Amino acid sequence: MDPYANQTEALLLNYLAGSEVGPKTYAYNNFGYGLLGIALVRADGSDSYLSLVLKYILKPLGMKSTYISLTSEQAKHFASPYDIAFNKVKPRHMPAVPAAGALRATLPDMMRFAEAALNPDPITSLGKAFQLSQQPIAKV
């Protein structure tokens, strides 16, 4: 089952336009990250979420093996996903909300990202963003 595969940005935004804001309590929500991705793409003027991520994260970190859509050759090199019961499942596709978890990266690329996040370069804009992301903003 691929629950996000047929969603589009237009369908998501149309749904959200008719929604009401829920209770003011914290709850994790993938669609919130998806909506944030849409907003960031529009604010930056990028043509896609991947273009935005390439510009600000992947290229500056030298991450050359991170994708949203995989070719059949690339798919051979990526780990298969499993569900909570350890059953092998097919990867999910998220065309409407790629910021909610559509990126697929090799282990070396993930290590580059982790290194940059754990040891931010205070001189670069990406390093400053990593530093800012690690500052507490509220007590939970």
Solvent accessible surface area in square Angstrom, and as a share of the most:
residue,aa,sasa,rsa
1,M,206,0.92
2,D,45,0.23
3,P,58,0.37
4,Y,31,0.12
5,A,37,0.28
6,N,135,0.69
7,Q,52,0.23
8,T,64,0.37
9,E,66,0.30
10,A,75,0.58
11,L,106,0.53
12,L,12,0.06
13,L,50,0.25
14,N,110,0.57
15,Y,154,0.58
16,L,56,0.28
17,A,88,0.68
18,G,72,0.69
19,S,51,0.33
20,E,163,0.73
21,V,147,0.85
22,G,47,0.45
23,P,116,0.73
24,K,204,0.86
25,T,106,0.62
26,Y,184,0.70
27,A,77,0.60
28,Y,137,0.52
29,N,84,0.43
30,N,39,0.20
31,F,67,0.28
32,G,42,0.40
33,Y,110,0.42
34,G,0,0.00
35,L,69,0.35
36,L,95,0.47
37,G,3,0.03
38,I,11,0.06
39,A,51,0.40
40,L,83,0.41
41,V,20,0.12
42,R,151,0.55
43,A,91,0.70
44,D,47,0.25
45,G,65,0.63
46,S,23,0.15
47,D,128,0.66
48,S,46,0.30
49,Y,37,0.14
50,L,53,0.26
51,S,37,0.24
52,L,17,0.08
53,V,8,0.04
54,L,61,0.30
55,K,110,0.47
56,Y,102,0.39
57,I,49,0.25
58,L,3,0.01
59,K,149,0.63
60,P,79,0.49
61,L,34,0.17
62,G,22,0.22
63,M,14,0.06
64,K,172,0.73
65,S,34,0.22
66,T,10,0.06
67,Y,54,0.21
68,I,37,0.19
69,S,91,0.59
70,L,50,0.25
71,T,78,0.45
72,S,95,0.62
73,E,96,0.43
74,Q,43,0.19
75,A,49,0.38
76,K,149,0.63
77,H,129,0.58
78,F,38,0.16
79,A,101,0.78
80,S,44,0.29
81,P,48,0.30
82,Y,124,0.47
83,D,56,0.29
84,I,172,0.88
85,A,65,0.50
86,F,173,0.72
87,N,83,0.43
88,K,135,0.57
89,V,61,0.35
90,K,167,0.71
91,P,57,0.36
92,R,116,0.42
93,H,95,0.42
94,M,21,0.09
95,P,82,0.51
96,A,3,0.02
97,V,1,0.01
98,P,23,0.14
99,A,27,0.21
100,A,12,0.10
101,G,53,0.51
102,A,1,0.01
103,L,66,0.33
104,R,41,0.15
105,A,23,0.18
106,T,32,0.18
107,L,118,0.59
108,P,89,0.56
109,D,6,0.03
110,M,99,0.44
111,M,118,0.52
112,R,123,0.45
113,F,81,0.34
114,A,36,0.28
115,E,102,0.46
116,A,18,0.14
117,A,19,0.15
118,L,135,0.67
119,N,95,0.49
120,P,27,0.17
121,D,67,0.35
122,P,77,0.49
123,I,148,0.75
124,T,59,0.35
125,S,94,0.61
126,L,26,0.13
127,G,3,0.03
128,K,114,0.48
129,A,53,0.41
130,F,20,0.08
131,Q,70,0.31
132,L,133,0.66
133,S,86,0.56
134,Q,96,0.43
135,Q,107,0.47
136,P,122,0.77
137,I,170,0.86
138,A,72,0.55
139,K,208,0.88
140,V,189,1.08
